[in-house]
């Protein structure tokens, strides 16, 4: 069972890395045009916080035997931090100020959660506290495409919902959902189950509206 869980974790790492790297095309455009245009920096901050919290959650002194959760989310946090920095560099003055404030808030939330878990909690209490926090922000991250799904329904077009991204959201969520089930870890299972369901909904919508 542990070997099977490890394999699902490895495959989950690979698909999650694809998800983290998928905005590269957007940021190449931002750098080329030296403008963030109408792109929002909020999703990158939310994903950054999600990655920080799950990287922390996966550490042995918080959640034993979850190091694969920690490694991929640590990598994701580094990638998302680069996105945020690039966004800050090319955003208009007002947008830059809002983005900087949000980035500071994200770091503050993580520091508070990490310090509370280290200084005030032990054992299972520490795991539950960090797991609940990570689960909440992970669900927020997975819910961010809902606005795009509403746009698809309204316009009956999948122009702004790339197929490969939807596919990998589904595959990644499913792999980590199974990983969580095998490890009897609800804090991995629940948010990734939500991600898998949302990814499946996007694929169904793509099948319905792709010819329009």
ROSE-4610 file (N, C-alpha, C; in Angstrom, 1 decimal, always signed):
// ROSE-4610
residu = [X/X/X/X/X/X/X/X/X/X/X/X/X/X/X/X/X/X/X/X/X/X/X/X/X/X/X/X/X/X/X/X/X/X/X/X/X/X/X/X/X/X/X/X/X/X/X/X/X/X/X/X/X/X/X/X/X/X/X/X/X/X/X/X/X/X/X/X/X/X/X/X/X/X/X/X/X/X/X/X/X/X/X/X/X/X/X/X/X/X/X/X/X/X/X/X/X/X/X/X/X/X/X/X/X/X/X/X/X/X/X/X/X/X/X/X/X/X/X/X/X/X/X/X/X/X/X/X/X/X/X/X/X/X/X/X/X/X/X/X/X/X/X/X/X/X/X/X/X/X/X/X/X/X/X/X/X/X/X/X/X/X/X/X/X/X/X/X/X/X/X/X/X/X/X/X/X/X/X/X/X/X/X/X/X/X/X/X/X/X/X/X/X/X/X/X/X/X/X/X/X/X/X/X/X/X/X/X/X/X/X/X/X/X/X/X/X/X/X/X/X/X/X/X/X/X/X/X/X/X/X/X/X/X/X/X/X/X/X/X/X/X/X/X/X/X/X/X/X/X/X/X/X/X/X/X/X/X/X/X/X/X/X/X/X/X/X/X/X/X/X/X/X/X/X/X/X/X/X/X/X/X/X/X/X/X/X/X/X/X/X/X/X/X/X/X/X/X/X/X/X/X/X/X/X/X/X/X/X/X/X/X/X/X/X/X/X/X/X/X/X/X/X/X/X/X/X/X/X/X/X/X/X/X/X/X/X/X/X/X/X/X/X/X/X/X/X/X/X/X/X/X/X/X/X/X/X/X/X/X/X/X/X/X/X/X/X/X/X/X/X/X/X/X/X/X/X/X/X/X/X/X/X/X/X/X/X/X/X/X/X/X/X/X/X/X/X/X/X/X/X/X/X/X/X/X/X/X/X/X/X/X/X/X/X/X/X/X/X/X/X/X/X/X/X/X/X/X/X/X/X/X/X/X/X/X/X/X/X/X/X/X/X/X/X/X/X/X/X/X/X/X/X/X/X/X/X/X/X/X/X/X/X/X/X/X/X/X/X/X/X/X/X/X/X/X/X/X/X/X/X/X/X/X/X/X/X/X/X/X/X/X/X/X/X/X/X/X/X/X/X/X/X/X/X/X/X/X/X/X/X/X/X/X/X/X/X/X/X/X/X/X/X/X/X/X/X/X/X/X/X/X/X/X/X/X/X/X/X/X/X/X/X/X/X/X/X/X/X/X/X/X/X/X/X/X/X/X/X/X/X/X/X/X/X/X/X/X/X/X/X/X/X/X/X/X/X/X/X/X/X/X/X/X/X/X/X/X/X/X/X/X/X/X/X/X/X/X/X/X/X/X/X/X/X/X/X/X/X/X/X/X/X/X/X/X/X/X/X/X/X/X/X/X/X/X/X/X/X/X/X/X/X/X/X/X]
num = [1/1/1/2/2/2/3/3/3/4/4/4/5/5/5/6/6/6/7/7/7/8/8/8/9/9/9/10/10/10/11/11/11/12/12/12/13/13/13/14/14/14/15/15/15/16/16/16/17/17/17/18/18/18/19/19/19/20/20/20/21/21/21/22/22/22/23/23/23/24/24/24/25/25/25/26/26/26/27/27/27/28/28/28/29/29/29/30/30/30/31/31/31/32/32/32/33/33/33/34/34/34/35/35/35/36/36/36/37/37/37/38/38/38/39/39/39/40/40/40/41/41/41/42/42/42/43/43/43/44/44/44/45/45/45/46/46/46/47/47/47/48/48/48/49/49/49/50/50/50/51/51/51/52/52/52/53/53/53/54/54/54/55/55/55/56/56/56/57/57/57/58/58/58/59/59/59/60/60/60/61/61/61/62/62/62/63/63/63/64/64/64/65/65/65/66/66/66/67/67/67/68/68/68/69/69/69/70/70/70/71/71/71/72/72/72/73/73/73/74/74/74/75/75/75/76/76/76/77/77/77/78/78/78/79/79/79/80/80/80/81/81/81/82/82/82/83/83/83/84/84/84/85/85/85/86/86/86/87/87/87/88/88/88/89/89/89/90/90/90/91/91/91/92/92/92/93/93/93/94/94/94/95/95/95/96/96/96/97/97/97/98/98/98/99/99/99/100/100/100/101/101/101/102/102/102/103/103/103/104/104/104/105/105/105/106/106/106/107/107/107/108/108/108/109/109/109/110/110/110/111/111/111/112/112/112/113/113/113/114/114/114/115/115/115/116/116/116/117/117/117/118/118/118/119/119/119/120/120/120/121/121/121/122/122/122/123/123/123/124/124/124/125/125/125/126/126/126/127/127/127/128/128/128/129/129/129/130/130/130/131/131/131/132/132/132/133/133/133/134/134/134/135/135/135/136/136/136/137/137/137/138/138/138/139/139/139/140/140/140/141/141/141/142/142/142/143/143/143/144/144/144/145/145/145/146/146/146/147/147/147/148/148/148/149/149/149/150/150/150/151/151/151/152/152/152/153/153/153/154/154/154/155/155/155/156/156/156/157/157/157/158/158/158/159/159/159/160/160/160/161/161/161/162/162/162/163/163/163/164/164/164/165/165/165/166/166/166/167/167/167/168/168/168/169/169/169/170/170/170/171/171/171/172/172/172/173/173/173/174/174/174/175/175/175/176/176/176/177/177/177/178/178/178/179/179/179/180/180/180/181/181/181/182/182/182/183/183/183/184/184/184/185/185/185/186/186/186/187/187/187/188/188/188/189/189/189/190/190/190/191/191/191/192/192/192/193/193/193/194/194/194/195/195/195/196/196/196/197/197/197/198/198/198/199/199/199/200/200/200/201/201/201/202/202/202/203/203/203/204/204/204/205/205/205/206/206/206/207/207/207/208/208/208/209/209/209/210/210/210/211/211/211/212/212/212]
x = [+0.8/+0.0/+0.9/+2.0/+2.9/+3.5/+3.9/+4.5/+3.5/+2.3/+1.2/+1.0/+1.0/+0.8/+1.9/+3.2/+4.4/+4.3/+3.8/+3.7/+2.7/+1.6/+0.6/+1.1/+1.9/+2.6/+3.6/+4.3/+5.3/+4.5/+3.5/+2.7/+2.0/+1.5/+0.9/+1.9/+3.1/+4.2/+4.4/+4.4/+4.6/+3.5/+2.3/+1.1/+1.0/+1.3/+1.2/+2.3/+3.5/+4.5/+4.0/+3.3/+2.8/+1.8/+0.9/+0.0/+0.7/+1.8/+2.5/+3.2/+3.6/+4.3/+3.4/+2.1/+1.2/+1.1/+1.2/+1.1/+2.3/+3.4/+4.6/+4.3/+3.4/+3.0/+2.5/+1.6/+1.1/+2.1/+3.1/+4.1/+5.2/+5.4/+6.2/+5.6/+4.2/+3.5/+3.6/+3.5/+3.6/+5.0/+6.0/+7.4/+7.6/+7.1/+7.3/+6.6/+5.4/+4.7/+5.0/+5.7/+6.1/+4.8/+3.8/+2.5/+1.7/+1.0/+0.1/-1.2/-1.5/-2.8/-3.9/-4.9/-6.0/-5.9/-4.7/-4.5/-4.6/-5.1/-5.2/-4.1/-3.5/-2.4/-2.9/-4.2/-4.8/-4.6/-4.9/-4.7/-3.3/-2.3/-0.9/-0.6/-1.2/-1.0/-1.7/-2.9/-3.7/-2.9/-2.5/-1.7/-0.4/+0.2/+1.5/+1.2/+0.2/-0.2/-0.5/-1.3/-1.7/-0.4/+0.5/+1.8/+2.6/+2.7/+3.5/+2.9/+1.5/+0.9/+1.0/+0.9/+1.0/+2.5/+3.4/+4.8/+5.1/+4.5/+4.7/+4.0/+2.8/+2.0/+2.8/+3.4/+4.1/+5.4/+5.9/+7.2/+7.0/+8.0/+7.9/+7.4/+7.8/+7.4/+6.0/+5.3/+3.9/+3.1/+3.4/+2.6/+3.6/+3.9/+4.9/+4.5/+5.5/+5.3/+4.5/+4.7/+4.0/+5.0/+6.3/+7.3/+7.1/+6.4/+6.1/+5.2/+4.3/+3.4/+4.3/+5.3/+6.1/+7.0/+7.6/+8.5/+7.9/+6.7/+6.1/+5.5/+5.0/+4.5/+5.6/+6.7/+7.9/+8.3/+8.4/+8.7/+7.6/+6.4/+5.3/+5.4/+5.7/+5.8/+6.9/+8.0/+9.1/+8.7/+8.0/+7.5/+6.5/+5.5/+4.5/+5.1/+6.1/+6.8/+7.4/+8.0/+8.6/+7.4/+6.3/+5.2/+4.8/+4.7/+4.2/+5.2/+6.5/+7.6/+7.5/+7.3/+7.2/+6.0/+4.9/+3.6/+3.9/+4.5/+4.8/+5.7/+6.6/+7.5/+6.9/+5.8/+5.2/+3.8/+3.2/+1.9/+1.8/+0.7/+0.6/+0.7/+0.9/+1.2/+0.1/-1.2/-2.2/-2.3/-2.2/-2.3/-1.1/+0.1/+1.3/+1.1/+0.5/+0.3/-0.6/-1.7/-2.6/-2.0/-1.2/-0.5/+0.5/+1.2/+2.2/+1.6/+0.4/-0.3/-0.8/-1.3/-1.8/-0.7/+0.5/+1.6/+2.1/+2.1/+2.5/+1.5/+0.2/-0.8/-0.6/-0.3/-0.1/+1.1/+2.2/+3.3/+3.0/+2.2/+1.8/+1.0/+0.0/-0.8/+0.0/+0.9/+1.8/+2.6/+3.2/+4.1/+3.3/+2.1/+1.3/+1.0/+0.5/+0.1/+1.3/+2.5/+3.7/+4.1/+4.1/+4.6/+3.6/+2.3/+1.3/+1.5/+1.7/+1.8/+3.1/+4.2/+5.4/+5.5/+4.9/+5.1/+3.9/+2.7/+1.6/+1.0/+1.4/+0.8/+1.8/+1.3/+2.1/+1.4/+2.1/+1.5/+0.3/-0.8/-2.0/-2.6/-2.6/-3.1/-2.5/-1.1/-0.4/-0.8/-0.9/-1.3/-2.7/-3.6/-5.0/-5.0/-4.4/-4.4/-3.8/-2.7/-2.0/-2.8/-3.4/-4.2/-5.5/-6.1/-7.4/-7.1/-6.0/-5.6/-5.2/-4.4/-4.0/-5.2/-6.1/-7.3/-8.2/-8.4/-9.2/-8.7/-7.4/-6.8/-6.7/-6.5/-6.5/-7.8/-8.9/-10.2/-10.4/-10.0/-10.0/-9.3/-8.1/-7.3/-8.1/-8.6/-9.3/-10.6/-11.2/-12.4/-12.2/-11.0/-10.7/-11.2/-11.2/-11.7/-13.2/-13.9/-15.4/-15.9/-15.1/-15.5/-15.4/-14.3/-14.1/-15.2/-15.6/-16.7/-18.0/-18.3/-19.5/-19.4/-18.2/-18.0/-18.2/-17.8/-18.0/-19.5/-20.3/-21.7/-22.4/-21.9/-22.6/-22.3/-21.0/-20.6/-20.8/-21.0/-21.0/-19.7/-18.6/-17.3/-16.3/-15.3/-14.3/-12.9/-13.0/-11.8/-10.9/-11.5/-10.7/-10.5/-10.8/-10.7/-9.9/-8.5/-7.7/-7.9/-8.0/-8.3/-7.3/-6.0/-4.9/-4.9/-5.1/-5.1/-6.3/-7.4/-8.6/-8.3/-7.6/-7.3/-6.4/-5.3/-4.3/-4.9/-5.8/-6.5/-7.2/-7.9/-8.6/-7.6/-6.6/-5.7/-4.9/-4.4/-3.7/-4.5/-5.7/-6.6/-7.0/-7.2/-7.5/-6.4/-5.2/-4.0/-3.8/-3.8/-3.6/-4.8/-6.0/-7.1/-6.9/-6.4/-6.1/-5.0/-4.0/-2.8/-3.3/-4.2/-4.8/-5.6/-6.4/-7.2/-6.3/-5.2/-4.3/-3.6/-3.3/-2.7/-3.6/-4.9/-5.9/-5.8/-5.5/-5.3/-6.4/-7.4/-8.5/-8.0/-6.9/-6.4/-5.8/-5.5/-5.1/-6.2/-7.1/-8.2/-9.2/-9.7/-10.8/-10.6/-9.5/-9.3/-9.0/-8.3/-8.0/-9.2/-10.1/-11.4/-12.2/-12.2/-12.9/-12.2/-10.9/-10.2/-10.5/-10.5/-10.9/-12.3/-13.2/-14.6/-14.7/-14.0/-14.1/-13.4/-12.3/-11.7/-12.6/-13.3/-14.2/-15.4/-15.8/-16.9/-16.4/-15.1/-14.6/-14.4/-14.1/-13.9/-15.3/-16.3/-17.7/-18.1/-17.8/-18.2/-17.4/-16.2/-15.4/-16.0/-16.4/-17.1/-18.4/-19.1/-20.4/-20.2/-19.2/-19.1/-18.0/-17.2/-15.9/-16.2/-17.4/-17.6/-18.1/-18.4/-19.0/-17.9]
y = [-1.2/+0.0/+1.3/+1.2/+2.4/+2.6/+1.5/+1.7/+2.3/+1.8/+2.3/+3.8/+4.2/+5.6/+6.4/+5.9/+6.6/+6.8/+5.8/+6.0/+7.0/+7.0/+8.1/+9.5/+9.5/+10.8/+11.3/+10.3/+10.7/+11.2/+10.5/+11.0/+12.3/+12.4/+13.7/+14.8/+14.6/+15.6/+16.1/+15.1/+15.5/+16.3/+15.9/+16.7/+18.1/+18.1/+19.4/+20.4/+19.8/+20.7/+21.3/+20.5/+21.1/+22.2/+22.0/+23.1/+24.3/+24.2/+25.4/+26.1/+25.4/+26.0/+26.5/+26.1/+26.5/+28.0/+28.9/+30.3/+30.9/+30.1/+30.7/+31.5/+31.0/+31.7/+33.1/+33.2/+34.5/+35.4/+34.9/+35.8/+36.2/+35.3/+35.7/+36.9/+36.9/+38.0/+39.2/+39.1/+40.3/+40.9/+40.1/+40.6/+41.2/+40.6/+41.1/+42.5/+42.6/+43.8/+44.8/+44.3/+45.2/+45.8/+44.9/+45.4/+44.1/+44.2/+43.1/+43.2/+44.2/+44.4/+44.2/+43.3/+43.1/+41.8/+41.2/+40.0/+40.3/+39.3/+39.5/+38.8/+39.4/+38.7/+38.0/+38.1/+37.4/+35.9/+35.2/+33.7/+33.3/+34.0/+33.6/+33.8/+34.8/+35.0/+33.8/+33.5/+32.4/+31.1/+30.8/+29.6/+29.6/+30.7/+30.8/+30.5/+31.0/+30.7/+29.2/+28.7/+27.3/+26.4/+26.7/+25.9/+26.0/+27.2/+27.4/+26.6/+26.6/+25.9/+24.3/+23.9/+22.4/+22.0/+22.8/+22.5/+22.4/+23.2/+23.2/+21.9/+21.7/+20.6/+19.2/+19.1/+17.9/+17.6/+18.6/+18.3/+17.3/+16.5/+15.3/+15.7/+16.9/+17.3/+17.8/+17.9/+18.3/+17.1/+16.5/+15.4/+14.3/+13.3/+12.3/+11.5/+11.1/+10.3/+11.0/+12.3/+13.1/+14.0/+13.5/+14.4/+14.7/+13.9/+14.2/+15.4/+15.6/+16.7/+18.0/+17.9/+19.0/+19.4/+18.4/+18.7/+19.4/+18.9/+19.6/+20.9/+21.1/+22.4/+23.4/+22.9/+23.8/+24.3/+23.4/+23.8/+24.8/+24.5/+25.4/+26.7/+26.8/+28.1/+29.0/+28.3/+29.1/+29.6/+28.8/+29.2/+30.3/+30.2/+31.2/+32.5/+32.4/+33.7/+34.4/+33.7/+34.3/+35.0/+34.4/+35.0/+36.3/+36.3/+37.4/+38.6/+38.2/+39.3/+39.9/+39.1/+39.6/+40.5/+40.0/+40.8/+42.2/+42.2/+43.4/+44.4/+43.8/+44.6/+45.3/+44.7/+45.3/+45.8/+45.7/+46.2/+47.7/+48.4/+49.8/+50.1/+51.4/+51.8/+51.4/+51.6/+51.2/+49.7/+49.0/+47.5/+47.0/+47.6/+47.2/+47.3/+48.4/+48.6/+47.6/+47.3/+46.3/+44.9/+44.6/+43.3/+43.2/+44.2/+44.2/+44.0/+44.7/+44.5/+43.1/+42.5/+41.1/+40.1/+40.4/+39.5/+39.6/+40.8/+40.9/+40.2/+40.3/+39.6/+38.1/+37.6/+36.1/+35.6/+36.4/+36.0/+36.1/+37.1/+37.2/+36.1/+35.7/+34.5/+33.3/+33.0/+31.8/+31.9/+33.0/+33.1/+32.9/+33.5/+33.3/+31.8/+31.1/+29.7/+28.9/+29.1/+28.4/+28.5/+29.8/+30.0/+29.4/+29.6/+29.0/+27.5/+26.8/+25.4/+24.9/+25.8/+25.4/+25.6/+26.8/+27.2/+26.8/+26.6/+26.3/+24.9/+24.2/+22.9/+21.8/+20.6/+19.4/+18.3/+17.3/+16.1/+16.2/+15.5/+15.5/+16.9/+17.7/+19.0/+19.9/+19.8/+20.5/+20.1/+18.8/+18.3/+18.8/+18.7/+19.1/+20.6/+21.4/+22.9/+23.3/+22.7/+23.0/+22.4/+21.3/+20.6/+21.4/+21.9/+22.6/+23.9/+24.6/+25.9/+25.6/+24.6/+24.2/+23.8/+23.0/+22.6/+23.8/+24.7/+25.9/+26.7/+27.0/+27.8/+27.0/+25.7/+24.8/+24.8/+24.8/+24.8/+26.2/+27.2/+28.6/+28.6/+28.0/+27.9/+27.2/+26.0/+25.2/+25.9/+26.7/+27.4/+28.6/+29.1/+30.3/+30.2/+29.0/+28.9/+29.0/+29.1/+29.2/+30.4/+31.5/+32.7/+32.4/+31.6/+31.2/+30.3/+29.4/+28.4/+29.2/+30.2/+31.1/+31.8/+32.2/+32.9/+31.9/+30.7/+29.7/+29.4/+29.3/+29.1/+30.3/+31.5/+32.7/+32.9/+32.7/+32.9/+31.6/+30.5/+29.2/+29.0/+29.4/+29.3/+28.9/+28.0/+27.5/+28.3/+29.4/+30.1/+30.4/+30.8/+31.2/+30.0/+28.8/+27.7/+26.6/+26.7/+25.7/+24.3/+23.4/+22.0/+21.3/+21.5/+20.8/+21.2/+22.5/+23.0/+22.3/+22.2/+21.6/+20.1/+19.5/+18.0/+17.8/+18.6/+18.4/+18.8/+19.7/+20.0/+18.7/+18.1/+16.8/+15.7/+15.5/+14.4/+14.6/+15.9/+16.2/+16.0/+16.6/+16.4/+15.0/+14.2/+12.8/+12.0/+12.2/+11.5/+11.8/+13.1/+13.4/+13.0/+13.0/+12.5/+11.0/+10.2/+8.8/+8.6/+9.5/+9.5/+9.7/+10.7/+11.0/+9.8/+9.2/+8.0/+6.9/+6.6/+5.5/+5.8/+7.1/+7.5/+7.8/+7.7/+8.0/+9.4/+10.4/+11.8/+12.7/+13.0/+13.9/+15.2/+15.7/+17.1/+17.1/+15.9/+15.8/+15.4/+14.5/+13.9/+15.0/+15.8/+16.7/+17.8/+18.6/+19.6/+19.1/+18.0/+17.4/+16.7/+16.2/+15.7/+16.8/+18.0/+19.2/+19.5/+19.5/+19.9/+18.9/+17.6/+16.6/+16.8/+17.1/+17.3/+18.6/+19.7/+20.9/+20.6/+19.9/+19.6/+18.7/+17.8/+17.0/+17.8/+18.8/+19.7/+20.5/+21.0/+21.8/+20.9/+19.6/+18.8/+18.5/+18.3/+18.1/+19.4/+20.6/+21.8/+22.0/+21.5/+21.6/+20.7/+19.5/+18.6/+19.2/+19.9/+20.5/+21.7/+22.6/+23.9/+24.0/+22.9/+23.0/+23.3/+23.0/+23.2/+24.6/+25.4/+26.7/+27.8]
z = [+0.0/+0.0/+0.0/+0.8/+0.8/-0.5/-1.2/-2.5/-3.5/-3.5/-4.4/-4.1/-2.8/-2.5/-3.0/-2.8/-3.3/-4.8/-5.6/-7.0/-7.4/-6.7/-7.0/-6.7/-5.6/-5.3/-6.3/-6.9/-8.0/-9.2/-9.6/-10.8/-10.4/-9.2/-8.8/-8.8/-8.5/-8.5/-10.0/-10.9/-12.3/-12.9/-12.6/-13.2/-12.5/-11.2/-10.4/-11.0/-11.4/-11.9/-13.2/-14.0/-15.3/-15.0/-14.0/-13.6/-13.2/-12.4/-11.9/-13.0/-14.0/-15.1/-16.3/-16.2/-17.3/-17.5/-16.5/-16.8/-17.4/-17.7/-18.3/-19.6/-20.4/-21.6/-21.3/-20.3/-19.9/-19.5/-18.7/-18.2/-19.2/-20.2/-21.4/-22.1/-22.2/-22.8/-22.0/-20.7/-19.8/-19.9/-19.9/-20.0/-21.4/-22.5/-23.8/-24.0/-23.5/-23.6/-22.5/-21.4/-20.3/-19.6/-19.6/-19.0/-18.6/-17.5/-17.0/-17.7/-18.5/-19.2/-18.2/-18.6/-17.7/-16.9/-16.9/-16.1/-14.6/-13.8/-12.4/-11.7/-10.7/-9.9/-8.7/-8.4/-7.3/-7.3/-8.4/-8.4/-8.0/-8.4/-8.2/-6.7/-6.0/-4.6/-3.8/-4.3/-3.6/-3.7/-5.0/-5.2/-4.4/-4.3/-3.5/-2.1/-1.5/-0.1/+0.0/-0.9/-0.8/-0.9/-1.7/-1.8/-0.5/+0.0/+1.3/+2.4/+2.5/+3.6/+3.4/+2.2/+2.0/+2.0/+1.7/+1.8/+3.3/+4.1/+5.6/+6.2/+5.7/+6.2/+5.9/+4.8/+4.4/+5.1/+5.9/+6.6/+7.7/+8.0/+8.9/+10.3/+10.8/+12.2/+12.2/+11.1/+11.0/+10.6/+9.5/+9.0/+8.5/+9.3/+8.9/+7.6/+6.8/+5.6/+4.5/+4.5/+3.4/+2.7/+2.6/+2.1/+0.6/-0.1/-1.5/-1.6/-0.7/-0.6/-0.4/+0.4/+0.8/-0.4/-1.1/-2.2/-3.4/-3.8/-5.0/-4.6/-3.4/-3.0/-2.7/-2.3/-2.1/-3.5/-4.4/-5.8/-6.4/-6.1/-6.6/-6.0/-4.7/-4.0/-4.6/-5.0/-5.6/-7.0/-7.7/-9.1/-9.0/-8.0/-7.9/-7.4/-6.5/-6.1/-7.2/-8.2/-9.4/-10.2/-10.3/-11.0/-10.4/-9.0/-8.3/-8.5/-8.4/-8.6/-10.0/-11.0/-12.4/-12.5/-11.9/-11.9/-11.3/-10.1/-9.4/-10.3/-11.0/-11.8/-13.0/-13.5/-14.7/-14.5/-13.3/-13.0/-13.0/-13.3/-13.1/-11.6/-11.3/-10.0/-8.9/-9.2/-8.3/-8.1/-9.3/-9.2/-8.5/-8.7/-8.0/-6.5/-6.0/-4.6/-4.0/-4.7/-4.2/-4.2/-5.2/-5.3/-4.2/-4.0/-2.9/-1.5/-1.3/-0.1/+0.1/-1.0/-0.9/-0.7/-1.3/-1.1/+0.3/+0.9/+2.3/+3.2/+2.9/+3.7/+3.6/+2.4/+2.2/+3.1/+3.0/+3.8/+5.3/+5.7/+7.1/+7.6/+6.8/+7.1/+7.3/+6.4/+6.5/+7.7/+8.0/+9.2/+10.5/+10.6/+11.8/+11.9/+10.9/+10.9/+11.3/+10.7/+11.0/+12.4/+12.9/+14.3/+15.3/+15.1/+16.0/+16.1/+14.9/+14.9/+15.6/+15.5/+16.1/+17.6/+18.0/+19.4/+20.3/+19.7/+20.6/+20.5/+19.4/+19.2/+19.1/+19.3/+19.2/+18.6/+18.0/+17.5/+16.6/+16.9/+16.1/+16.0/+17.1/+17.1/+16.1/+16.0/+15.0/+13.6/+13.3/+12.0/+11.6/+12.5/+12.2/+11.9/+12.7/+12.6/+11.2/+10.9/+9.6/+8.4/+8.6/+7.6/+7.2/+8.2/+8.0/+7.3/+7.7/+7.0/+5.5/+5.3/+3.9/+3.1/+3.7/+2.9/+2.5/+3.4/+3.1/+1.9/+1.9/+0.9/-0.4/-0.3/-1.5/-2.2/-1.5/-2.1/-2.7/-2.1/-2.7/-4.0/-4.1/-5.3/-6.4/-6.1/-7.1/-7.5/-6.7/-7.0/-7.9/-8.1/-8.9/-10.3/-11.0/-12.4/-12.5/-11.4/-11.5/-12.4/-12.3/-13.1/-14.6/-14.9/-16.3/-16.8/-15.9/-16.3/-16.5/-15.7/-15.9/-17.3/-17.6/-18.9/-20.1/-19.9/-21.0/-21.2/-20.1/-20.2/-20.8/-20.4/-21.0/-22.5/-22.9/-24.3/-25.1/-24.5/-25.2/-26.0/-25.4/-26.1/-25.1/-25.5/-24.6/-24.9/-25.5/-25.9/-24.8/-23.6/-22.5/-21.4/-21.9/-21.0/-21.7/-21.7/-22.4/-22.0/-23.0/-22.8/-21.9/-22.3/-21.6/-20.1/-19.8/-18.4/-17.7/-18.3/-17.6/-17.4/-18.4/-18.3/-17.1/-17.0/-16.0/-14.6/-14.5/-13.2/-12.8/-13.7/-13.4/-13.0/-13.8/-13.6/-12.3/-12.1/-10.9/-9.6/-9.7/-8.5/-8.2/-9.3/-9.1/-8.5/-9.0/-8.4/-7.0/-6.6/-5.2/-4.3/-4.9/-4.2/-3.8/-4.7/-4.5/-3.5/-3.7/-2.7/-1.3/-1.1/+0.2/+0.7/-0.1/+0.3/+0.8/+0.0/+0.4/+1.7/+1.9/+3.2/+4.3/+4.1/+5.1/+5.6/+4.6/+5.0/+4.4/+5.2/+4.7/+4.2/+4.7/+4.4/+3.0/+2.5/+1.1/+0.2/+0.7/+0.0/-0.4/+0.6/+0.4/-0.6/-0.5/-1.5/-2.9/-3.0/-4.3/-4.9/-4.0/-4.5/-5.2/-4.5/-5.1/-6.4/-6.5/-7.7/-8.8/-8.5/-9.5/-10.0/-9.1/-9.6/-10.5/-10.1/-10.9/-12.2/-12.3/-13.5/-14.4/-13.8/-14.6/-15.2/-14.4/-14.9/-16.1/-16.0/-17.1/-18.3/-18.2/-19.4/-20.0/-19.2/-19.7/-20.5/-19.9/-20.6/-21.9/-21.9/-23.1/-24.2/-23.8/-24.8/-25.3/-24.5/-24.9/-25.8/-25.5/-26.2/-27.1/-27.3/-28.1/-29.6/-30.1/-31.5/-31.8/-30.8/-30.9/-31.2]
